[in-house]
Amino acid sequence: MPGTFFGINIGLSGLQASQIGQDVTGHNIANSGTEGYSVQAVNQKTAETWVSADTAGAGPSVLGGGVESRSITRARDGYLDAQVRNGLSEQSAQTTLNDNLKQVEAAYGEPSNHGLNNGLGTFFQNFTNLVNNPEDAGVRATAVAGANALVSQFHTLQERLTGIGTQVGNTISSDVDTLNSYGKQIADLNITIRQSVVQGETPNDLLDRRDLLIDKLAQIANVNVVNRSDGTVNVSLGTSTLVEGVTPSTLSLTGPGSLTARGDIQGGELGGLLGAQSSIAGYKSDLNTLASSLATQVNAVHKTGAGLDGTTGLNLFQFTPGNEADTLSVNPTIANDPSKLAAASVPPGGGPPPAGDGTVAAQLAALQNTAQTNGQTLQAFYQKSVSGLGGQSAAAQTATDSANANINQLQQQRASVSGVSTDTEMVNMLKYQRSYEASAKVIKTMDDMVNTLITDLGGR
């Protein structure tokens, strides 16, 4: 039969198991609000049993040896983690793109009485007014002022788009730095986790910290995670490896072999920023095309006409090719002397045009309804660009709403698996408390029995 203190050892195992359970419960409660924490649980098993020898032909006797705390594990679902990370990447990409497109929409400010579309209309209307009053100094000054105002609108809009683009570029650089920083931290955690795994330990809190970093990484870019047998993970972005075991890499966004050269950025904030950057470049290009077409068409007509003093061959607008919207300006000669604005045809014999001749002013006004820019009028081309922006922004908003709904559902599912329920932990706390008290009672009872045995034997 087992030794005299066998029952006390069983009670002791219960005390120890209850104490560990209570410690884990307390740890769960303390971290119920900790970002990325996964609820932990004690895995218990029966201790080694005691088997007696066969006595009196009754066969061997088997007695339980109490309880052992085998391990402490965290609640985690790898498949759900992968879904959440994909969801985070998609949400971040769509939200980032949507936010930047909203800024671009605000930069255009259409429809508005102060927008570029209204400026184009006013510009051409001024020449319509000039047709009937070609010698009127006030009407001429208004036409030149309208041209200057239109130039300012081009400059303002292009500057706004450039500012948004610069902000996007700065954020991209910051995100790449953060991405590489996360990679270094993950590699460092891999080192510590591998050491623990080699020693037969399960570093739950370190695993949580690493998973949280990977979640944050997924918000920056699309990530792929591969678990290794030594407890480490490999992390990659498309075909680019960020972390391989305990070795981090430094990734870049430009140059040969870069993330963009490989086409590896498909999601996350970086994906949204790159999409916004491409869209902004397209809208700036449209604006340059519009400014170039406006200046080219107007100049072609204007230089065929004559000013009040007979001046001819002047361009109304100036610009630098390739950067038209930023550099567009009114010819200083005309800006300083509106009398040189060409409203009339050049007389056959030269010299000042006859009074009342507004032929060229009429031709300039007619350009408003002339389809030349990609088969469209100037205003139609601009309106199509603005309409395209509105459609893109609306689509981005819809995608953002869908991504938000998806990630909310996924995070709720993960919380149901990995989150801490304070109600459950309070029940566990009571369970382990009662178990501890019962185990203590077992020890007390066994101690009394041993004491009785010793006392009785001592009295004989």
C-alpha positions as CSV (number, residue, x, y, z in Angstrom):
1,M,0.0,0.0,0.0
2,P,1.2,3.6,-0.5
3,G,3.1,5.5,2.2
4,T,1.6,7.3,5.2
5,F,2.0,10.7,3.6
6,F,0.5,9.7,0.2
7,G,-2.8,11.4,0.9
8,I,-1.0,14.6,2.0
9,N,0.9,14.6,-1.3
10,I,-2.4,14.3,-3.2
11,G,-3.7,17.3,-1.3
12,L,-0.5,19.2,-1.9
13,S,-0.9,18.6,-5.7
14,G,-4.4,20.1,-5.5
15,L,-3.1,23.1,-3.7
16,Q,-0.4,23.7,-6.2
17,A,-2.7,23.2,-9.2
18,S,-5.3,25.6,-7.7
19,Q,-2.6,28.2,-7.0
20,I,-1.4,28.0,-10.6
21,G,-4.9,28.3,-11.8
22,Q,-5.6,31.3,-9.6
23,D,-2.4,32.9,-10.8
24,V,-3.3,32.5,-14.5
25,T,-6.8,33.8,-13.7
26,G,-5.4,36.8,-12.1
27,H,-3.1,37.3,-15.1
28,N,-6.0,37.2,-17.4
29,I,-8.0,39.7,-15.4
30,A,-5.0,42.0,-15.2
31,N,-4.6,42.0,-19.0
32,S,-8.3,42.1,-19.9
33,G,-7.7,45.5,-21.5
34,T,-4.2,44.8,-22.9
35,E,-4.1,45.2,-26.7
36,G,-3.3,41.9,-28.4
37,Y,-3.5,39.8,-25.2
38,S,-4.9,36.2,-25.6
39,V,-6.7,34.6,-22.7
40,Q,-4.6,31.8,-21.1
41,A,-5.7,28.6,-19.5
42,V,-4.1,25.9,-17.4
43,N,-4.0,22.4,-18.8
44,Q,-4.2,19.9,-16.0
45,K,-3.9,16.2,-16.0
46,T,-4.0,13.4,-13.5
47,A,-0.7,12.7,-11.8
48,E,1.1,9.3,-12.0
49,T,-1.0,6.6,-10.4
50,W,0.1,4.2,-7.7
51,V,-0.2,0.5,-8.4
52,S,0.1,-2.0,-5.5
53,A,1.2,-5.6,-5.8
54,D,-1.2,-8.4,-6.0
55,T,-2.3,-9.3,-2.5
56,A,-4.4,-12.2,-1.3
57,G,-5.3,-13.0,-4.9
58,A,-7.4,-9.8,-5.2
59,G,-5.3,-8.3,-8.0
60,P,-3.3,-5.1,-7.9
61,S,-4.8,-2.0,-6.5
62,V,-4.6,1.3,-8.4
63,L,-4.8,4.7,-6.6
64,G,-4.7,8.1,-8.3
65,G,-1.7,10.3,-7.5
66,G,-3.4,13.7,-7.6
67,V,-3.2,16.4,-10.3
68,E,-0.4,18.1,-12.3
69,S,-0.5,21.4,-14.2
70,R,0.8,20.2,-17.5
71,S,1.0,23.5,-19.4
72,I,-0.4,27.0,-19.7
73,T,-1.6,27.8,-23.2
74,R,-3.2,30.8,-24.9
75,A,-6.4,30.7,-26.9
76,R,-5.6,31.4,-30.5
77,D,-7.0,30.4,-34.0
78,G,-4.3,30.6,-36.7
79,Y,-6.8,30.5,-39.5
80,L,-8.8,33.3,-38.0
81,D,-5.6,35.3,-37.4
82,A,-4.8,35.1,-41.1
83,Q,-8.4,36.3,-42.0
84,V,-8.1,39.2,-39.5
85,R,-4.8,40.3,-41.0
86,N,-6.2,40.2,-44.5
87,G,-9.1,42.2,-43.3
88,L,-6.9,44.8,-41.5
89,S,-4.8,45.2,-44.7
90,E,-7.9,45.7,-46.8
91,Q,-9.5,48.1,-44.3
92,S,-6.3,50.2,-44.0
93,A,-5.9,50.3,-47.8
94,Q,-9.4,51.4,-48.6
95,T,-9.6,53.9,-45.7
96,T,-6.3,55.5,-46.7
97,L,-7.3,55.8,-50.3
98,N,-10.8,57.1,-49.4
99,D,-9.3,59.8,-47.0
100,N,-6.9,61.1,-49.6
101,L,-9.5,61.2,-52.4
102,K,-11.7,63.2,-50.1
103,Q,-8.8,65.7,-49.7
104,V,-8.5,65.8,-53.5
105,E,-12.2,66.5,-53.8
106,A,-11.9,69.3,-51.3
107,A,-9.1,70.7,-53.3
108,Y,-11.2,70.9,-56.4
109,G,-14.2,72.3,-54.5
110,E,-16.6,71.5,-57.3
111,P,-19.3,72.5,-57.9
112,S,-18.6,76.0,-56.7
113,N,-18.9,79.6,-57.8
114,H,-15.2,79.9,-57.1
115,G,-14.1,76.7,-58.9
116,L,-12.1,76.3,-62.0
117,N,-15.1,75.4,-64.1
118,N,-16.8,78.7,-63.2
119,G,-13.4,80.5,-63.9
120,L,-13.4,79.0,-67.4
121,G,-16.9,80.1,-68.0
122,T,-16.2,83.6,-66.8
123,F,-13.1,83.9,-68.9
124,F,-15.0,83.2,-72.1
125,Q,-17.9,85.3,-71.1
126,N,-15.6,88.3,-70.8
127,F,-14.6,87.9,-74.5
128,T,-18.3,87.7,-75.4
129,N,-18.8,91.0,-73.6
130,L,-15.7,92.4,-75.5
131,V,-17.3,91.5,-78.9
132,N,-19.8,94.4,-78.5
133,N,-17.4,96.8,-76.7
134,P,-14.0,96.2,-78.2
135,E,-12.8,99.7,-77.4
136,D,-14.1,99.9,-73.9
137,A,-11.2,100.1,-71.5
138,G,-13.2,98.8,-68.6
139,V,-14.4,95.7,-70.5
140,R,-10.8,95.1,-71.7
141,A,-9.5,95.4,-68.1
142,T,-12.1,92.9,-67.0
143,A,-11.1,90.4,-69.7
144,V,-7.5,90.6,-68.6
145,A,-8.4,90.4,-65.0
146,G,-10.5,87.3,-65.8
147,A,-7.5,85.7,-67.5
148,N,-5.3,86.5,-64.4
149,A,-8.0,85.1,-62.1
150,L,-8.2,81.9,-64.2
151,V,-4.4,81.5,-64.0
152,S,-4.6,81.9,-60.2
153,Q,-7.2,79.1,-60.1
154,F,-5.0,76.8,-62.1
155,H,-2.1,77.6,-59.7
156,T,-4.1,77.1,-56.6
157,L,-5.6,73.8,-57.6
158,Q,-2.2,72.4,-58.8
159,E,-0.6,73.6,-55.6
160,R,-3.2,71.9,-53.5
161,L,-2.8,68.6,-55.4
162,T,1.0,68.9,-55.1
163,G,0.6,69.5,-51.3
164,I,-1.6,66.4,-50.9
165,G,0.9,64.4,-53.0
166,T,3.8,65.6,-50.9
167,Q,2.0,64.6,-47.7
168,V,1.3,61.1,-49.3
169,G,4.9,60.8,-50.2
170,N,6.1,61.7,-46.7
171,T,3.7,59.1,-45.2
172,I,4.9,56.5,-47.6
173,S,8.5,57.1,-46.4
174,S,7.4,56.9,-42.8
175,D,5.5,53.7,-43.3
176,V,8.5,52.0,-44.9
177,D,10.6,53.0,-41.9
178,T,7.9,51.6,-39.6
179,L,7.6,48.5,-41.6
180,N,11.4,47.8,-41.3
181,S,11.3,48.6,-37.6
182,Y,8.5,46.1,-37.0
183,G,10.5,43.5,-39.0
184,K,13.5,44.1,-36.6
185,Q,11.3,43.7,-33.5
186,I,9.7,40.5,-34.8
187,A,13.2,39.1,-35.5
188,D,14.3,40.0,-32.0
189,L,11.2,38.3,-30.5
190,N,11.9,35.3,-32.7
191,I,15.3,34.9,-31.0
192,T,13.8,35.0,-27.5
193,I,10.8,32.8,-28.4
194,R,13.1,30.2,-30.0
195,Q,15.2,30.0,-26.8
196,S,12.1,29.4,-24.7
197,V,10.8,26.7,-27.1
198,V,14.1,24.9,-27.0
199,Q,13.8,24.8,-23.2
200,G,10.4,23.3,-23.5
201,E,8.6,26.5,-22.5
202,T,5.6,28.2,-24.1
203,P,6.2,32.0,-24.0
204,N,2.6,33.0,-24.4
205,D,3.0,36.7,-23.7
206,L,5.9,36.9,-26.1
207,L,3.8,35.2,-28.7
208,D,1.1,37.7,-28.2
209,R,3.5,40.6,-28.6
210,R,4.8,39.1,-31.8
211,D,1.2,38.5,-33.2
212,L,0.3,42.1,-32.3
213,L,3.3,43.4,-34.3
214,I,2.3,41.3,-37.2
215,D,-1.3,42.7,-37.0
216,K,0.2,46.2,-37.0
217,L,2.4,45.3,-39.9
218,A,-0.7,44.1,-41.8
219,Q,-2.2,47.5,-41.4
220,I,0.8,48.9,-43.3
221,A,1.1,46.3,-46.0
222,N,-0.2,42.9,-47.1
223,V,1.7,40.2,-45.1
224,N,2.3,36.5,-45.3
225,V,3.3,34.6,-42.2
226,V,4.8,31.1,-42.1
227,N,5.3,29.3,-38.7
228,R,8.5,27.4,-38.2
229,S,9.0,24.3,-36.1
230,D,11.4,26.2,-33.8
231,G,8.8,28.7,-32.7
232,T,9.9,31.4,-35.1
233,V,8.0,32.9,-38.0
234,N,8.9,34.0,-41.5
235,V,7.2,37.2,-42.6
236,S,7.0,38.3,-46.2
237,L,5.3,41.0,-48.4
238,G,4.5,39.3,-51.6
239,T,7.8,37.9,-52.9
240,S,9.9,40.2,-50.6
241,T,11.1,38.6,-47.3
242,L,11.0,40.9,-44.3
243,V,11.9,38.4,-41.6
244,E,13.3,34.9,-42.1
245,G,13.6,33.2,-38.7
246,V,15.8,35.5,-36.6
247,T,17.1,37.5,-39.5
248,P,15.4,40.8,-40.6
249,S,15.7,42.4,-44.0
250,T,15.5,46.1,-44.9
251,L,13.0,46.7,-47.6
252,S,12.7,49.7,-49.8
253,L,10.0,51.1,-52.1
254,T,12.1,52.3,-54.9
255,G,15.0,51.0,-57.0
256,P,15.7,47.6,-58.6
257,G,14.3,44.7,-56.5
258,S,12.2,47.1,-54.4
259,L,8.6,46.4,-53.2
260,T,7.1,48.5,-56.0
261,A,9.4,47.0,-58.7
262,R,8.2,43.6,-57.6
263,G,4.6,44.6,-57.3
264,D,4.5,43.3,-53.8
265,I,2.4,46.1,-52.2
266,Q,-1.2,45.0,-52.7
267,G,-2.8,46.2,-49.5
268,G,-2.4,48.0,-46.2
269,E,-1.8,51.7,-45.8
270,L,1.0,51.6,-48.2
271,G,-1.3,50.1,-50.9
272,G,-3.8,52.9,-50.3
273,L,-1.1,55.6,-50.4
274,L,0.3,54.2,-53.6
275,G,-3.1,54.2,-55.1
276,A,-3.8,57.7,-54.0
277,Q,-0.4,58.8,-55.3
278,S,-1.2,57.4,-58.7
279,S,-4.6,59.1,-58.8
280,I,-3.2,62.4,-57.7
281,A,-0.6,62.2,-60.5
282,G,-3.4,61.5,-63.0
283,Y,-5.4,64.5,-61.9
284,K,-2.4,66.7,-62.0
285,S,-1.7,65.5,-65.5
286,D,-5.3,66.3,-66.5
287,L,-4.9,69.8,-65.1
288,N,-1.7,70.2,-67.1
289,T,-3.4,69.0,-70.2
290,L,-6.3,71.4,-69.6
291,A,-3.9,74.4,-69.1
292,S,-1.9,73.5,-72.2
293,S,-5.0,73.1,-74.3
294,L,-6.4,76.4,-73.1
295,A,-3.3,78.4,-73.7
296,T,-2.6,76.7,-77.1
297,Q,-6.1,77.3,-78.4
298,V,-6.4,80.8,-77.1
299,N,-2.9,81.8,-78.3
300,A,-3.5,80.4,-81.8
301,V,-6.5,82.7,-82.2
302,H,-5.2,85.7,-80.2
303,K,-2.0,86.2,-82.2
304,T,-4.0,86.5,-85.4
305,G,-5.8,89.6,-84.0
306,A,-4.8,93.1,-83.3
307,G,-4.9,95.4,-80.2
308,L,-6.3,98.9,-80.2
309,D,-2.9,100.3,-81.3
310,G,-2.5,97.7,-84.1
311,T,-0.2,95.4,-82.1
312,T,-0.4,91.9,-83.4
313,G,1.2,88.5,-83.1
314,L,1.0,88.4,-79.3
315,N,0.2,85.3,-77.2
316,L,-2.2,85.9,-74.4
317,F,-0.8,83.0,-72.2
318,Q,2.7,81.8,-71.4
319,F,3.7,78.4,-69.8
320,T,6.5,75.9,-69.5
321,P,5.8,72.6,-71.3
322,G,5.4,69.7,-68.9
323,N,4.4,71.9,-66.0
324,E,1.6,74.0,-67.6
325,A,-0.8,74.4,-64.7
326,D,2.0,75.6,-62.3
327,T,3.6,78.0,-64.8
328,L,0.6,79.3,-66.7
329,S,0.6,83.1,-66.8
330,V,-0.8,86.1,-68.7
331,N,1.6,87.7,-71.2
332,P,3.1,90.7,-69.2
333,T,2.8,93.0,-72.2
334,I,-1.0,92.5,-72.2
335,A,-1.3,92.3,-68.4
336,N,0.4,95.8,-68.1
337,D,-1.6,97.3,-71.1
338,P,-5.0,95.8,-71.8
339,S,-5.2,97.9,-74.9
340,K,-2.9,95.3,-76.5
341,L,-5.5,92.6,-76.0
342,A,-6.5,91.4,-79.5
343,A,-10.2,91.8,-80.1
344,A,-10.2,92.8,-83.8
345,S,-8.9,91.3,-87.0
346,V,-5.6,92.7,-88.4
347,P,-6.5,95.4,-91.0
348,P,-5.3,94.6,-94.6
349,G,-3.0,97.5,-94.6
350,G,-1.9,97.2,-91.0
351,G,-2.2,99.8,-88.3
352,P,-5.0,100.2,-85.7
353,P,-8.2,98.2,-86.4
354,P,-11.5,100.0,-87.3
355,A,-13.8,101.0,-84.5
356,G,-16.3,98.3,-83.4
357,D,-14.3,95.3,-84.8
358,G,-14.7,92.4,-82.3
359,T,-14.1,89.6,-84.8
360,V,-11.2,88.0,-82.9
361,A,-13.0,88.5,-79.6
362,A,-15.9,86.5,-81.0
363,Q,-13.5,83.7,-82.2
364,L,-12.0,83.6,-78.7
365,A,-15.4,83.4,-77.1
366,A,-16.4,80.6,-79.5
367,L,-13.6,78.4,-78.1
368,Q,-15.8,77.7,-75.1
369,N,-17.9,75.4,-77.3
370,T,-15.2,74.1,-79.5
371,A,-14.3,70.5,-79.1
372,Q,-10.5,70.2,-79.2
373,T,-9.2,68.6,-76.0
374,N,-9.4,64.9,-76.5
375,G,-12.5,65.5,-78.6
376,Q,-14.1,67.6,-75.9
377,T,-14.5,71.2,-75.0
378,L,-12.3,72.6,-72.3
379,Q,-15.0,72.7,-69.7
380,A,-16.3,69.2,-70.7
381,F,-12.8,67.8,-70.3
382,Y,-12.5,69.4,-66.9
383,Q,-16.0,68.3,-65.9
384,K,-15.2,64.7,-66.9
385,S,-12.1,64.8,-64.7
386,V,-14.0,66.1,-61.8
387,S,-16.8,63.5,-62.4
388,G,-14.2,60.7,-62.5
389,L,-12.9,61.9,-59.2
390,G,-16.3,61.8,-57.7
391,G,-17.0,58.3,-59.0
392,Q,-13.6,57.1,-57.7
393,S,-14.2,58.7,-54.3
394,A,-17.7,57.2,-54.1
395,A,-16.4,53.7,-54.9
396,A,-13.6,54.1,-52.3
397,Q,-16.2,55.1,-49.7
398,T,-18.3,52.0,-50.5
399,A,-15.2,49.8,-50.3
400,T,-14.2,51.4,-47.0
401,D,-17.7,50.7,-45.5
402,S,-17.5,47.1,-46.7
403,A,-14.0,46.6,-45.3
404,N,-15.0,48.2,-42.0
405,A,-18.0,45.8,-41.7
406,N,-15.8,42.8,-42.6
407,I,-13.1,43.6,-40.1
408,N,-15.5,44.3,-37.3
409,Q,-17.1,40.9,-37.7
410,L,-13.7,39.2,-37.9
411,Q,-12.4,41.0,-34.8
412,Q,-15.6,40.0,-32.9
413,Q,-15.0,36.4,-33.9
414,R,-11.4,36.6,-32.7
415,A,-12.4,38.3,-29.5
416,S,-14.8,35.4,-28.8
417,V,-11.9,33.0,-29.1
418,S,-8.9,35.0,-27.6
419,G,-10.5,37.7,-25.6
420,V,-10.8,37.8,-21.9
421,S,-14.3,37.4,-20.4
422,T,-14.2,38.9,-16.9
423,D,-17.4,36.9,-16.1
424,T,-15.7,33.6,-17.0
425,E,-12.6,34.6,-15.1
426,M,-14.6,35.4,-12.0
427,V,-16.2,31.9,-12.2
428,N,-12.7,30.4,-12.6
429,M,-11.4,32.5,-9.6
430,L,-14.2,31.1,-7.4
431,K,-13.6,27.5,-8.8
432,Y,-9.9,27.6,-7.9
433,Q,-10.6,29.2,-4.6
434,R,-13.0,26.4,-3.6
435,S,-10.6,23.8,-5.0
436,Y,-7.7,25.3,-3.0
437,E,-9.9,25.3,0.2
438,A,-10.9,21.7,-0.4
439,S,-7.3,20.6,-1.0
440,A,-6.3,22.3,2.2
441,K,-9.1,20.4,3.9
442,V,-7.7,17.1,2.5
443,I,-4.3,17.9,3.9
444,K,-5.7,18.9,7.3
445,T,-7.7,15.7,7.4
446,M,-4.8,13.5,6.4
447,D,-2.7,15.4,9.0
448,D,-5.2,14.6,11.7
449,M,-5.3,11.0,10.7
450,V,-1.5,10.8,10.8
451,N,-1.5,12.6,14.2
452,T,-4.1,10.2,15.5
453,L,-2.0,7.3,14.4
454,I,1.2,8.7,16.0
455,T,-0.6,9.6,19.2
456,D,-2.3,6.2,19.5
457,L,0.9,4.3,18.9
458,G,2.8,6.6,21.2
459,G,0.3,5.8,24.0
460,R,1.0,2.1,23.9
